[in-house]
Structure formats: C-alpha cells, structure tokens
Amino acid sequence: MRLGLIECGTQRPDWSDFGAFGAWFPPLLHLAGAAPEYRVWNAVEGQLPTDPAACDAYLLTGSPASAYDDAPWQQALTGFLRQVAGQVPLIGICYGHQHLHHVLGGQVTEGAAWGVGIHHYDVTALPVWLPDAVASDSAQGFDLIALHKDQVTRLAPDTQVLAQSPFCPAAVTQIGDTILTFQAHPEMDPAFAATVYAYERDRIGAAQTDAATASLTQLRNPALAARWIMAFLTHTLAKSGASQ
C-alpha cells in the first residue's frame, strides 16, 4: 500500500524535536502491524501530489489553522480534495477531519470551549468493514488525545457518525464509501500535547489546561484507532482493486 501523508501544518522551530506532523503516523500505523510505503507532502509549503495516482490513499494531518480560513495553501488543498474525493480512500485527522467536511458540504465553526486532554468517545455504529476482533475491542469506545476548539457543526452529506461524545458529536465519521475521519489525535504524543496546552494556556484557561495536562497520564487507545484506519483502507482498496 502506498499511503500519502499530506501535512496540513508546519512544526514550530522550537518544537522540532517532536518531529514533523507527518512523521507521527508511521509509528501509529505500526501499532496495527502495518508498514505502508509512505510519501509526504507539506500542503502549507505548496506541496501536493501532481498525480492523484501517486498513492493508493491519502491521510490529512492536523493543523493550527482553521478549515474556514482561506489561505492560498488551503485553496489548493481544497482543489486537490475535490479532485480525489470518491476516487481514492482518504483519512482525515483533526484539521483533516474538519477540512474534508468543509469541502464536501459540511460546516466547521469555532466552539465555545476547547477540547483538550484525554477524551472518551463512545462507538455508536460498527461499520461493516471492521473485522470482528476489532469490533469486539471497540465495545468500550476510544480514549484519545484531543486538541481543538473548532468543531464540525454540520456534517457533509452522506456521512455516518461512528463515534461521538457529549462534547464532540462528530468524533469519528465516515463520508460516503471512501473517507474516514477522526476529530481526536491518535498519533499525538502526550509530551507534545502537554507542550501545546502550556503554549495555549492563556487561551484555554489555567484550570482547564491543568486538568487536561493531568489527564495525559490516563490510558488511551491509539492502537485501536490505528486498527480502524488500516481496516478501512484495506477494505476500501480491496473493493477498488487497488494495490495493497
């Protein structure tokens, strides 16, 4: 499988030790026993595939930007997504989740409160492509790192919500047959999350920042999210007859 990682953000120079946004996904998917061939493009720097067939599937990372901004790189990314949506499998993580809904007819708005810390998401629907063992392990839902204030407030047409919480009603979604999205960050390291929470302390608020940071020691389920992603990609590519 050739998986294209489209970075929707550029790391701050003083946080370079944490690695680029795309670098976090090979270790995540390795938790599911997967070792795709990876290619990386940084959309913020004007990099996008010139040939959609360069990869079998694409994953959009998180970003400090908002999906409703209109920077030139976002316009270019929107054009690429409109070209490939429905043609190749797409995975959206946090900003990627929001941008896909925004492009495909949904709405993203700034929320009243931040989503930070470890959040629990109940699985509300088990998709047909989920293997029985993964479905069984999903009964208790997901516990994943959150870092967002924007939310999808209107779903793109043909969306099924697969997991949600009272705070985040669209936590995991499937758009049509070829797009899977997560609002949370299964790929994010707790140390990086704590660094961002501290940086945004004034905007998040001291009490919420402290509570969110303390929660990062709790158990979380990145491997379960990785298994969902790989099950979706494997199933979707098998249906299309693409290489794996």
N, C-alpha and C positions, 0 to 999 in steps of 0.2 A: 504494500500500500504506500502510495506517495501522498504525504499529508503536507499541505502548505500552511505555514503559520504566518498569519498576517498581523503584525504588531501594530496596534492602534495607539500606542504611546511610546515615548522615548524616556528612558530612565534618567533621573537627575544625576549629574556627575558625582555628587557626594554620596549617592546610593549605588554606585556602580558595582560595589562588592556583591550586591544581591543579584546581579545579572540582568540581562535584557528580558523584556516581558515574554518573548517567545521561548527563551531558554528554560522557562519553568515547566513547559508542557512535556518534553520527552521524559523527565523523571516521573511526572504524574502518570502518563500512559504506561510507563514501565511497570507501575503498580498493578496494572491489568494484564501483565505479561506481553505487552505489545511493543514492537520495535519497528514502527514505520520508517520509511525513508523520508526525511524532513527537508523542506526548503523554507527559507524565511524571507519575508518581505516586510519592510517597515513603511506602512502607509503614510505616516506622518512626514517621512522624508521623501515622499513621492514615489515610493516603490510599490508596484502592483504587478501581478502577472500580466504579461502581454498576450499570453495564450492561455485561456482557461483550462486547456487540456494539459498544462504543465504538471498538474497534480490531480489525483483522483478525488480529493476532498480538501476543504479549506477550513481553518479554525481562526476566528477573530478573537483577539485578546481583549483584556480590559484597557482602560484609558482614563487619564484625569479629565478628558474632555467630556462634554455633554452631547448626546446624539442629536439634539435640536440645534446645536451650533452649526455654522455654515462655512467653516474654513475650507479653503481650496482642497486640502487633502481629504476632507470628509465628502466633498462633492465628487471627487474622483473615486473614492471607495464606494459611494452610492452607485455610481455608474457601473463599476465592476460587479457589484452585487446584483444589480438588475439584469446584468448580462448572464450571470451564472445561476441565480436562484431558480430552483426547479430542475436544473441541468446536472449539478453535482452536489453531493452532500456538503452541508455547511454546519459548523458548530459555532455558537456564539457564547462567549463568557463575559459576564458583567456588561461592560460597554458594548461588546459584540452582540450580546443578547438584545440590548436596547436598540442598537443601530439597525439590526435586522427587522425588528418590529416596526421601527420608524420608517424604514424604506418600504416595507411591504404593506403599509396602510394602517399601522397602529399608531399609538401616540405615547410619547415619553414626556413626563413632566417632573419638575423638582418637587420632592416630598417635603413635608413639614419637619421631618426628623431624619437623622442619619441611621442607616443600617450598618452597625459596626459590631465587632465581636463574633463569637460563635453563635450562629442562628440555627434553630431546628426547623426543618421543613418536612411536613407530612406528605407522603406519597398518596396522591388522590386518584391516580389511574396507572395501571400497569400496561405499558404498550405491548403489542403483540411480538415485537422484535426482541423483547427482553428474555434471555434464557431463564429456565425455571429456577436454577440455582441463584441467579442474581435477583430474580423477583422475590424469592424467599428471603434473601438477605436484606431486601428493601422494605420489609414489613414495618420496621421501626423508623423509616424515613432517613433523612440526611441531616448531619450536623456539619456545617461548613462555615468557613470564614466569610463574613460579609464586609463590604466596603463600598457603600454607595449612598447617595442621597436622592438621585433621580430614580424613578420607577416607571415601568410600563403601566400606563393607566388605561389604555385601550389596546386590546390585542389585535394583531394583524389578522385578517380574515383567514379562515381555515386553520385556526390554532386550537390545540388541545392542551390544557394545563395538566401537567403530570405531577407536580408537587407545589405546595404553597405553605404559607404561614399567615397568621393574622396580620403581621406587618407587611408581608410581601405576597400578595395573592397570585402573582405570576412568577414563581420562583424557578420552576423548570417547565419548559414548554416545547411542544413540537408544532412546527408550522408546516402544513402540508405533509408530504412524504419524505422530504429531503433536508429538513432543518431541525436541529436540536439546540436548545439554548438553556443556559444556567445563569441566574442572576448572581449567585454567590461565586466565590473564588476557590474551587477545589485545588487549584495549582499553587495557591499562595502560601508562603512560609510564615508561620506565626511571628517570627522575628521581624520580617518585613512589614507585616500588618501593624505590629506594635510601633514601628518607626513612623509609619504614615499616620497612625492615630495621634502620636505625640506631635507630629508636624501640624496636624489639623486641630489640635486641642482647643484653640480659641473658637473655631467654628463649630466643632462638635459639642463642646461644653465639657467642663472639668469632670463632673460626676459621671457622665456617660463615657468619657474617654477612659476613666479609671476602671469602670465596670467592664467595658469592652476589653481592655488590656488584660484584666484579671481573668476573663473568660477564655483567653487563648491557651490556657493550660488544660482545658477540658478536652475530652476525646472528640475527634472529628472523623469524617468518613471520606477522605479523598479517594481512597482505593475504590469505594463503591461508585463514586461519580465517574472514575476512570473506566470502570467496567460498563457503566451505562453508555459512555461515549463510544467505546470500542464495539459494543454490541450493536449500537445504532449504525456506526459506519460499516461494520461487516455485513449487516443485514441489507443496508441500502445499496452498497456496492455489489453485493451478490445479486440483488434484483435487477440492477442495471447491467450486469455482466462486466463491470469494470475490473481491472486488475486489483489484487489484494496482496 
